[in-house]
Amino acid sequence: MRRLHFAIGLGGVIAFLVTGQLMRHHSPPMSDLTDAVRLMYRSRHLYILAAGLVNLMTGLYCRRHRDGWRRYVQAAGSALLLAAPALLLAAFLVEPNRTIHDPLAWSHDGLYALFGGSMLHLVCGAPR
């Protein structure tokens, strides 16, 4: 599981760099976009970095629980953390071109997955 978190985290950091270049070479230039659209791009860009870094650090430091309920809670937390970068990358690609009230909110799902996965890992890592 550590290797998968590390690989997804590294991919998330690379996706952050790629989305940064997409914004830099965006047509029309980002400065010509409305403030709302520019904010959507930038916030989703930073969310990708957050998800990538959380997975990268989880891949470096996480120790797998072998017994009891902690093993299952940790697996659920890992599943949420691993899903977050893909959801947030989808948010970067889809959401800025939609209206703010569009029901397809990938960023909400991605951020909730990142938060929920982190909290489940916190519960598992609490002292016994």
C-alpha angles and dihedrals in degrees: 000000000000092000092050092051090047093049093047090046092051089048089051092053090048090049087052090055092046094048088049089057090046089056092045092053096035117141114246094033116258090244089062094055123092117267092250094054093044090050090050091054095046096045093049088047091056092044089059089054092050093051092046094050094047090052092044092053092043088054091052101045111020118114116200117239112230103195145044132352094329091071092058095042090049091050090051090049091049092051090054093047092049092051095049100077093051092049092048093047088053088050091054092051099042113025105061090062094052133074119268093247095053110133091222098088108165093167092060091053092045094049093046089050090050092048095043094047091049092050092049090052089048091054091049093048095050114115115266 
